[in-house]
Amino acid sequence: MKTRDKILLSSLELFNERGERNITTNHIAAHLAISPGNLYYHFRNKSDIIYEIFQEYEKLVDYYLDIPEDRLLTLDDLTFYLESVFDGLWSYRFFHRDLEYLLDSDTRLRQDYREFTNRCLAAINRIFGKLAEAGIIEPQPEDLRSAMSLNVWLVITNWMAFLKTAHASDEPASLTLTELKQGIYQVLTLELPYLTLDYREQVLALREKYRPTLPENPEQNGESSRAETGVSVGIG
């Protein structure tokens, strides 16, 4: 593997594990056992590394959302799209953990991400149209289909933030791919009102595979424990 590719791969690994803000170019160079000068030969700064990593992420998602035009979509296609998109989120999870900061730090990234979002929304819209052609969902007017597409995009891109905040663990790196993919349950839930009768049970069964198992609230656990202790003392 070329040194440039090693830098990108190691940077992605370190960003994902420790958070982009906690990693410097010196950390990356040390991880690869190369000199900082060698790293700067390939990249001017960390922003350039992040920008190129994002370009790779764009290519991956564009490939995942390549929609066939010569046949009808199936539920297997829908599953593939959802699994692939969440796999991409996982592989580049540092980016979505700190998205606003990264976009504010690089105007190139902000512009590219805006265009990337528009392409993804258009692809989701086409998927809904193709699902309607296949008889999986009821046909919808364009304005509703656009709103549905945006809702799906919001769930996909914000599910990680929900897990890291509303149900945060004491360990920053505790999030798992299984937990992330439970966001598929939420996406399929959005589609339930529009399913045709022929496919409703199949989609419900598919959705059940991703049912979230969210951690219990520690405060509630503490209250429960105190309540149980109180009962025990009272009985004693």
Backbone bond lengths (Angstrom), bond angles and torsions (degrees), N, CA, C in turn:
res aa  C-N    CA-C-N  psi(-1)  N-CA   C-N-CA  omega(-1)  CA-C   N-CA-C  phi
1 M - - - 1.460 - - 1.527 109.16 -
2 K 1.322 116.90 137.07 1.453 121.48 179.50 1.531 110.23 -67.63
3 T 1.318 115.55 153.12 1.466 120.37 -178.43 1.522 111.29 -58.15
4 R 1.326 116.81 -40.34 1.470 120.46 179.75 1.530 110.85 -58.78
5 D 1.318 116.00 -44.36 1.470 120.32 -179.92 1.524 110.72 -68.12
6 K 1.330 116.94 -37.01 1.470 120.47 177.12 1.525 110.44 -62.37
7 I 1.320 116.95 -39.85 1.467 120.94 179.24 1.521 110.29 -62.29
8 L 1.330 116.79 -45.26 1.467 120.31 179.81 1.516 111.11 -63.63
9 L 1.324 116.67 -44.92 1.458 120.87 -177.47 1.526 110.98 -65.97
10 S 1.320 117.44 -44.91 1.460 120.51 -179.79 1.520 111.42 -68.17
11 S 1.329 116.99 -37.05 1.473 120.40 177.70 1.517 110.23 -62.60
12 L 1.306 116.55 -44.81 1.466 120.53 178.87 1.522 110.43 -60.59
13 E 1.308 116.49 -43.42 1.472 120.88 179.32 1.529 110.99 -61.53
14 L 1.316 116.86 -46.84 1.469 121.03 -178.65 1.523 111.51 -68.36
15 F 1.323 117.47 -41.73 1.470 120.92 178.54 1.525 110.13 -60.35
16 N 1.327 116.07 -43.73 1.465 119.89 -178.88 1.524 111.80 -65.63
17 E 1.330 116.36 -40.94 1.460 120.38 -174.51 1.529 112.81 -77.30
18 R 1.323 116.70 -38.72 1.468 119.53 -170.36 1.527 114.15 -117.68
19 G 1.338 116.88 -10.08 1.454 120.10 -176.19 1.512 110.99 94.11
20 E 1.323 116.43 135.28 1.463 121.10 -175.30 1.522 112.54 -58.64
21 R 1.327 117.56 -39.08 1.469 120.23 -176.18 1.527 112.60 -68.53
22 N 1.323 116.42 -19.63 1.466 120.34 -178.43 1.524 112.80 -91.60
23 I 1.327 117.32 -0.79 1.461 121.75 -175.97 1.528 109.65 -117.07
24 T 1.323 116.03 129.11 1.460 122.12 175.77 1.534 109.32 -107.93
25 T 1.316 115.71 171.34 1.467 119.10 176.02 1.529 110.60 -63.80
26 N 1.330 116.91 -30.27 1.470 119.49 176.45 1.527 111.14 -65.46
27 H 1.337 117.17 -39.25 1.462 120.27 175.79 1.531 110.57 -60.30
28 I 1.330 114.82 -44.08 1.467 119.22 -178.57 1.522 110.57 -63.81
29 A 1.331 116.62 -45.21 1.461 120.56 179.53 1.529 110.95 -61.88
30 A 1.326 116.50 -43.54 1.471 120.00 179.55 1.519 111.16 -63.77
31 H 1.335 116.15 -39.76 1.465 120.51 179.28 1.530 110.99 -60.76
32 L 1.330 115.82 -34.91 1.467 120.84 -178.66 1.531 112.41 -91.34
33 A 1.342 116.16 -5.59 1.467 121.20 -176.61 1.525 110.91 59.50
34 I 1.334 116.20 43.32 1.459 121.99 174.28 1.530 107.76 -124.07
35 S 1.289 116.73 165.29 1.459 120.44 179.56 1.528 109.95 -79.41
36 P 1.348 118.04 151.02 1.465 119.62 174.18 1.519 112.08 -55.55
37 G 1.342 116.33 -34.85 1.461 119.50 178.61 1.515 112.39 -62.18
38 N 1.329 115.86 -37.21 1.469 120.10 177.59 1.522 110.33 -64.62
39 L 1.322 115.98 -40.88 1.469 119.82 177.84 1.524 110.62 -63.46
40 Y 1.346 116.27 -44.34 1.468 119.51 -177.61 1.530 112.05 -70.17
41 Y 1.313 116.92 -16.98 1.464 120.05 173.66 1.531 110.36 -64.56
42 H 1.346 115.20 -32.51 1.467 120.17 -177.37 1.530 112.64 -96.37
43 F 1.334 117.09 -33.06 1.469 121.29 -178.13 1.529 109.31 -136.82
44 R 1.316 116.78 134.49 1.466 120.94 -178.64 1.518 112.01 -67.01
45 N 1.341 116.61 -35.36 1.462 120.36 -175.62 1.527 109.35 -162.95
46 K 1.317 116.31 179.38 1.466 120.84 -178.60 1.524 111.57 -66.26
47 S 1.324 117.18 -33.86 1.468 120.49 179.88 1.522 111.34 -60.15
48 D 1.326 116.55 -37.79 1.466 119.82 178.40 1.527 111.09 -66.46
49 I 1.334 115.94 -36.06 1.472 119.80 177.23 1.523 109.73 -64.52
50 I 1.325 116.43 -47.52 1.465 121.03 -179.18 1.525 110.45 -61.39
51 Y 1.323 116.27 -42.16 1.467 120.33 -178.47 1.526 110.56 -62.25
52 E 1.321 117.09 -41.94 1.462 119.19 -179.64 1.530 111.50 -71.08
53 I 1.325 116.88 -35.06 1.464 119.66 175.00 1.523 109.80 -61.43
54 F 1.340 116.65 -42.44 1.458 119.68 178.51 1.524 111.43 -62.12
55 Q 1.323 117.85 -38.73 1.463 120.53 178.20 1.525 111.33 -60.98
56 E 1.332 116.27 -37.01 1.466 119.38 176.03 1.527 110.57 -67.11
57 Y 1.314 116.37 -38.93 1.472 120.87 178.02 1.530 110.21 -63.16
58 E 1.319 116.72 -42.77 1.466 121.16 177.20 1.528 111.08 -56.20
59 K 1.317 116.11 -48.47 1.466 120.62 -178.82 1.526 111.07 -59.98
60 L 1.330 115.41 -40.24 1.461 120.23 -179.17 1.524 111.00 -63.46
61 V 1.331 117.11 -48.70 1.462 120.63 -179.05 1.521 110.91 -66.34
62 D 1.323 117.71 -40.48 1.469 120.48 176.93 1.527 110.54 -58.63
63 Y 1.320 116.42 -38.61 1.465 120.47 178.15 1.527 110.55 -67.38
64 Y 1.319 116.99 -44.52 1.464 120.89 179.63 1.533 111.35 -59.56
65 L 1.314 116.60 -38.21 1.471 120.98 -173.83 1.521 112.28 -95.95
66 D 1.316 116.55 24.01 1.468 120.78 173.78 1.527 108.01 -76.17
67 I 1.318 116.57 108.55 1.471 121.91 -169.72 1.522 110.40 -96.79
68 P 1.330 118.41 125.24 1.469 120.31 -179.58 1.524 111.52 -66.14
69 E 1.305 115.69 137.85 1.463 120.76 179.94 1.527 112.07 -104.62
70 D 1.339 117.44 -7.95 1.459 120.64 -173.49 1.531 113.37 -101.49
71 R 1.332 116.98 8.23 1.468 119.67 179.25 1.520 109.30 -157.38
72 L 1.337 115.46 167.66 1.459 120.67 176.60 1.526 110.22 -79.47
73 L 1.319 115.68 151.10 1.451 120.14 175.66 1.526 110.44 -77.70
74 T 1.321 115.76 155.92 1.461 122.49 177.19 1.528 108.95 -123.51
75 L 1.324 116.54 172.71 1.460 119.68 174.54 1.523 111.30 -64.83
76 D 1.319 116.79 -29.04 1.468 119.46 175.42 1.524 110.30 -63.57
77 D 1.325 116.47 -38.93 1.470 119.85 176.26 1.525 110.43 -62.20
78 L 1.330 116.24 -45.80 1.463 120.26 -179.76 1.521 110.75 -59.86
79 T 1.344 115.76 -43.84 1.464 119.90 178.22 1.518 110.79 -61.67
80 F 1.334 116.34 -42.26 1.464 120.46 179.50 1.526 111.23 -60.83
81 Y 1.332 116.88 -45.94 1.467 119.96 -179.86 1.528 110.97 -59.06
82 L 1.324 116.25 -47.55 1.457 120.25 -176.83 1.524 111.41 -67.12
83 E 1.315 116.79 -46.46 1.465 120.38 179.39 1.534 110.32 -60.78
84 S 1.319 116.15 -43.76 1.461 120.29 -176.34 1.520 111.64 -66.22
85 V 1.325 116.55 -43.33 1.463 120.01 -179.54 1.522 110.72 -63.15
86 F 1.320 117.03 -41.89 1.465 119.39 179.10 1.530 111.40 -72.57
87 D 1.329 117.71 -30.88 1.465 120.12 172.12 1.529 110.34 -61.48
88 G 1.347 115.54 -41.40 1.457 119.88 177.77 1.518 112.18 -63.95
89 L 1.330 115.80 -41.13 1.459 120.30 176.51 1.528 110.59 -57.81
90 W 1.312 115.59 -42.06 1.459 120.55 -178.55 1.528 110.94 -67.53
91 S 1.314 116.89 -45.08 1.463 120.76 -176.69 1.522 112.26 -64.96
92 Y 1.342 116.33 -27.67 1.466 121.21 -179.20 1.530 110.13 -122.44
93 R 1.315 116.16 40.17 1.456 119.93 -169.64 1.531 113.47 -67.12
94 F 1.335 118.07 -26.34 1.470 119.18 179.28 1.519 110.49 -58.87
95 F 1.333 115.88 -34.07 1.456 120.12 -175.56 1.518 111.08 -64.95
96 H 1.320 116.94 -44.18 1.464 120.59 -178.08 1.526 112.38 -79.21
97 R 1.333 117.25 -18.52 1.462 119.53 176.73 1.518 111.42 -71.26
98 D 1.319 116.93 -27.82 1.466 120.55 -173.76 1.519 110.47 -134.90
99 L 1.330 116.14 39.66 1.461 121.39 -169.96 1.520 112.73 -60.56
100 E 1.321 117.67 -50.21 1.457 120.50 -174.81 1.530 111.07 -60.52
101 Y 1.307 117.03 -43.38 1.463 120.96 179.20 1.530 110.64 -62.35
102 L 1.320 117.46 -44.60 1.464 120.99 -178.32 1.529 111.41 -64.47
103 L 1.323 116.83 -40.59 1.461 119.87 -179.97 1.524 111.32 -68.68
104 D 1.320 116.39 -35.52 1.465 120.05 177.80 1.529 111.50 -69.48
105 S 1.323 116.62 -22.92 1.461 121.04 -174.96 1.521 113.35 -88.27
106 D 1.324 118.10 -12.44 1.465 120.47 -174.58 1.523 109.46 -148.44
107 T 1.322 116.71 111.73 1.470 120.62 -178.59 1.523 111.55 -65.33
108 R 1.342 117.76 -32.67 1.476 119.89 176.69 1.523 110.24 -61.17
109 L 1.323 114.48 -44.60 1.459 120.08 -178.37 1.523 110.81 -65.44
110 R 1.319 116.80 -40.81 1.462 120.82 179.63 1.528 110.58 -60.71
111 Q 1.329 116.90 -45.68 1.462 120.67 -179.62 1.520 111.20 -65.29
112 D 1.321 116.15 -46.02 1.469 119.97 -179.55 1.516 111.56 -64.50
113 Y 1.341 117.52 -38.50 1.457 119.78 -179.18 1.527 110.93 -67.52
114 R 1.322 116.85 -35.07 1.464 120.05 176.87 1.529 110.28 -62.12
115 E 1.323 115.95 -45.05 1.470 120.23 178.65 1.525 111.05 -67.13
116 F 1.306 116.54 -38.60 1.461 121.95 177.22 1.532 110.47 -60.91
117 T 1.320 116.86 -45.03 1.464 121.49 178.67 1.520 110.69 -60.28
118 N 1.315 116.82 -44.11 1.469 120.03 -179.72 1.524 111.23 -63.35
119 R 1.337 117.28 -39.34 1.469 119.99 177.77 1.523 110.86 -65.03
120 C 1.327 116.18 -41.34 1.469 119.96 179.98 1.530 110.75 -65.26
121 L 1.320 117.23 -41.95 1.465 120.69 178.63 1.523 110.32 -62.64
122 A 1.321 116.57 -41.30 1.471 120.26 178.19 1.525 110.84 -64.47
123 A 1.336 116.87 -39.43 1.464 120.36 179.30 1.521 110.92 -66.58
124 I 1.333 117.47 -42.98 1.467 120.58 177.76 1.518 110.35 -61.94
125 N 1.320 116.18 -40.15 1.462 120.95 177.64 1.528 110.39 -60.54
126 R 1.329 116.92 -44.56 1.467 120.74 178.66 1.524 111.11 -63.75
127 I 1.328 116.31 -38.52 1.469 119.75 178.31 1.524 109.96 -61.40
128 F 1.331 117.43 -44.31 1.463 119.92 177.27 1.528 110.73 -60.44
129 G 1.326 116.30 -41.59 1.460 119.37 177.55 1.516 112.38 -62.13
130 K 1.328 116.68 -42.46 1.466 120.85 179.45 1.531 111.78 -69.70
131 L 1.336 116.95 -33.66 1.469 119.62 175.80 1.526 110.56 -65.39
132 A 1.321 115.69 -34.84 1.468 119.30 176.66 1.523 110.47 -68.56
133 E 1.322 117.52 -41.55 1.469 121.17 177.36 1.527 110.92 -59.60
134 A 1.326 115.84 -35.30 1.468 120.72 -178.48 1.520 112.09 -80.95
135 G 1.334 117.89 -5.19 1.459 120.70 179.51 1.514 114.04 80.56
136 I 1.346 116.95 14.76 1.468 120.33 -179.49 1.526 110.34 -83.01
137 I 1.312 117.07 -39.29 1.461 121.37 174.19 1.526 108.61 -123.82
138 E 1.312 115.47 161.93 1.461 120.36 176.97 1.530 109.66 -73.67
139 P 1.332 117.67 143.71 1.471 119.79 176.31 1.529 110.38 -60.36
140 Q 1.321 115.84 140.77 1.457 121.55 -178.18 1.523 109.96 -124.96
141 P 1.332 117.69 148.44 1.472 119.89 173.48 1.522 109.92 -63.37
142 E 1.313 115.80 157.81 1.459 120.86 -173.30 1.521 112.84 -58.82
143 D 1.321 117.80 -40.42 1.464 118.75 -177.40 1.528 111.76 -65.26
144 L 1.336 116.66 -37.31 1.462 119.79 178.16 1.523 110.23 -71.11
145 R 1.335 116.41 -40.25 1.467 119.67 179.60 1.538 110.16 -62.83
146 S 1.318 116.45 -37.79 1.467 119.73 177.91 1.524 110.95 -65.84
147 A 1.331 116.54 -40.83 1.469 120.39 178.35 1.527 110.43 -65.75
148 M 1.330 117.50 -41.21 1.464 121.08 177.07 1.528 110.56 -61.22
149 S 1.324 116.54 -41.38 1.464 121.12 -179.62 1.518 110.94 -62.93
150 L 1.326 116.22 -43.10 1.456 120.33 179.02 1.529 111.25 -64.23
151 N 1.335 116.64 -41.65 1.467 120.17 178.93 1.533 111.20 -61.28
152 V 1.333 116.14 -41.65 1.463 120.23 177.95 1.524 110.33 -62.88
153 W 1.328 116.36 -44.36 1.461 120.71 179.85 1.526 111.23 -61.65
154 L 1.322 116.56 -40.56 1.462 120.49 -179.90 1.526 111.37 -64.78
155 V 1.330 116.68 -40.49 1.465 119.63 177.94 1.528 110.11 -64.90
156 I 1.325 116.65 -46.46 1.466 120.58 -177.38 1.524 111.35 -60.79
157 T 1.323 117.13 -47.73 1.460 120.29 -173.16 1.522 113.41 -81.52
158 N 1.329 118.08 -13.48 1.462 120.30 -178.18 1.531 113.71 -112.59
159 W 1.313 117.91 -3.52 1.461 120.51 -178.19 1.530 110.72 -62.83
160 M 1.320 116.90 -40.35 1.456 119.79 179.34 1.522 111.06 -63.23
161 A 1.326 116.26 -42.12 1.465 119.76 178.96 1.524 110.73 -62.57
162 F 1.329 116.54 -37.92 1.465 120.07 177.47 1.518 110.63 -61.70
163 L 1.327 116.81 -46.33 1.461 120.35 -178.99 1.527 111.37 -64.03
164 K 1.331 116.78 -35.79 1.458 120.97 -175.75 1.519 112.79 -82.42
165 T 1.325 118.12 -9.58 1.463 120.09 -178.02 1.520 111.30 -118.20
166 A 1.315 117.31 -65.99 1.459 120.45 -176.44 1.521 111.86 -63.52
167 H 1.338 117.44 -29.35 1.460 121.08 -179.64 1.520 109.95 -129.09
168 A 1.322 115.08 45.10 1.457 120.43 -176.25 1.524 111.65 -68.51
169 S 1.304 114.05 142.84 1.464 120.87 174.51 1.524 109.13 -96.90
170 D 1.317 116.26 164.62 1.463 120.46 176.04 1.530 111.13 -67.02
171 E 1.329 116.82 -23.92 1.456 120.96 -178.96 1.524 109.77 -97.27
172 P 1.355 118.68 119.76 1.465 121.62 -176.48 1.521 113.74 -59.21
173 A 1.335 117.28 -33.03 1.458 120.16 -175.14 1.528 112.04 -98.73
174 S 1.321 117.57 22.95 1.461 120.18 -172.09 1.519 113.86 -79.70
175 L 1.333 117.61 -14.14 1.457 120.81 -178.48 1.525 110.38 -61.41
176 T 1.342 116.49 137.32 1.455 121.17 179.05 1.519 110.59 -114.97
177 L 1.326 115.73 161.99 1.464 120.90 177.86 1.517 110.19 -62.45
178 T 1.322 117.38 -37.57 1.470 120.68 178.93 1.517 110.92 -60.36
179 E 1.333 117.09 -44.90 1.465 120.55 178.26 1.520 111.14 -63.29
180 L 1.323 116.01 -40.96 1.463 119.35 -179.81 1.525 110.72 -62.98
181 K 1.330 116.36 -42.82 1.468 119.44 -178.00 1.522 112.70 -70.63
182 Q 1.310 117.54 -11.58 1.459 118.98 174.60 1.526 111.00 -66.85
183 G 1.325 117.03 -12.80 1.459 120.42 172.46 1.513 112.08 -63.65
184 I 1.329 117.50 -21.24 1.462 121.06 176.97 1.524 110.32 -61.53
185 Y 1.321 116.16 -33.91 1.478 120.69 176.93 1.525 109.60 -57.99
186 Q 1.324 116.67 -42.68 1.465 120.35 -178.58 1.521 111.25 -68.08
187 V 1.325 116.79 -39.42 1.470 120.24 179.09 1.529 110.49 -63.44
188 L 1.320 116.37 -45.68 1.465 119.78 -179.80 1.526 111.08 -66.88
189 T 1.325 117.19 -30.93 1.460 120.42 176.79 1.528 110.53 -62.15
190 L 1.327 116.57 -38.50 1.470 120.32 178.35 1.524 111.95 -62.02
191 E 1.322 116.45 -27.19 1.462 120.61 -175.96 1.533 113.15 -88.78
192 L 1.324 117.64 -12.66 1.463 120.65 -174.82 1.530 114.20 -54.50
193 P 1.337 119.40 -43.36 1.475 118.19 -177.00 1.530 113.97 -64.36
194 Y 1.328 117.31 -16.56 1.465 120.29 -173.26 1.530 112.87 -107.35
195 L 1.343 117.24 1.31 1.458 120.50 -178.50 1.527 111.13 -71.12
196 T 1.315 115.98 145.39 1.466 119.95 171.91 1.527 108.62 -79.08
197 L 1.316 116.49 159.10 1.465 120.46 -178.21 1.519 111.85 -61.42
198 D 1.334 116.83 -32.83 1.455 120.25 -177.36 1.528 112.77 -64.81
199 Y 1.318 116.93 -24.70 1.465 120.18 -174.26 1.528 113.69 -115.04
200 R 1.319 116.81 -5.07 1.457 119.33 -173.29 1.535 112.47 -58.35
201 E 1.327 117.46 -48.51 1.460 120.25 -177.44 1.523 111.69 -65.08
202 Q 1.322 116.41 -37.09 1.464 119.64 179.36 1.532 111.52 -65.25
203 V 1.330 116.41 -41.82 1.464 120.04 -179.92 1.525 109.92 -70.03
204 L 1.328 117.47 -37.47 1.463 120.07 176.81 1.522 110.74 -61.34
205 A 1.329 116.69 -40.30 1.467 120.71 178.53 1.526 110.65 -66.71
206 L 1.341 115.83 -40.28 1.463 120.11 177.53 1.514 110.55 -64.11
207 R 1.321 116.80 -44.26 1.458 121.63 -179.37 1.523 111.28 -60.26
208 E 1.320 117.04 -37.86 1.463 121.26 -176.16 1.528 111.70 -61.89
209 K 1.328 117.29 -26.34 1.465 120.87 179.64 1.531 111.96 -64.81
210 Y 1.320 115.69 -20.75 1.466 120.06 -175.44 1.526 112.39 -113.24
211 R 1.317 117.33 14.58 1.466 119.63 -177.45 1.531 109.92 -55.31
212 P 1.335 117.19 127.12 1.466 119.93 -178.02 1.522 112.59 -65.76
213 T 1.308 115.32 142.89 1.462 122.22 171.55 1.517 105.95 -118.10
214 L 1.324 116.14 76.52 1.454 121.74 -175.11 1.520 110.62 -72.03
215 P 1.327 117.19 143.41 1.477 119.74 179.47 1.511 110.64 -65.55
216 E 1.321 115.06 149.41 1.450 119.21 178.76 1.522 110.09 -73.09
217 N 1.305 115.63 152.67 1.457 121.79 178.22 1.526 109.34 -68.33
218 P 1.359 117.57 121.67 1.473 119.25 -178.91 1.522 112.88 -56.93
219 E 1.342 117.55 -35.89 1.457 119.95 179.75 1.525 111.15 -64.21
220 Q 1.345 114.22 -39.26 1.463 117.94 177.73 1.516 110.28 -65.54
221 N 1.349 115.05 -39.49 1.458 118.55 178.35 1.526 110.74 -61.69
222 G 1.352 114.98 -40.98 1.456 118.92 179.54 1.501 112.17 -64.58
223 E 1.360 116.20 -42.41 1.456 120.07 178.07 1.509 110.96 -63.04
224 S 1.351 114.67 -38.86 1.457 118.50 179.37 1.522 110.93 -64.46
225 S 1.362 115.18 -41.64 1.458 118.76 -179.54 1.514 111.18 -64.98
226 R 1.344 115.42 -41.81 1.462 118.68 179.81 1.524 110.82 -64.05
227 A 1.337 114.77 -38.28 1.465 118.90 179.80 1.523 110.30 -64.24
228 E 1.367 114.43 -43.30 1.454 117.99 179.56 1.521 111.06 -63.95
229 T 1.364 115.65 -38.68 1.465 119.35 178.83 1.510 110.70 -63.92
230 G 1.327 115.03 -41.58 1.454 119.37 -179.96 1.509 111.59 -61.81
231 V 1.316 115.90 -40.81 1.466 119.48 179.24 1.522 110.08 -63.66
232 S 1.354 114.62 -43.02 1.465 118.53 -178.50 1.516 110.74 -61.89
233 V 1.351 114.77 -44.02 1.466 118.14 -179.63 1.499 110.80 -63.29
234 G 1.341 114.23 -40.14 1.453 118.45 -178.83 1.526 111.51 -63.15
235 I 1.319 114.63 -41.40 1.461 119.39 -179.72 1.530 110.06 -67.34
236 G 1.361 113.94 -40.68 1.470 117.76 -179.18 1.521 110.04 -62.61
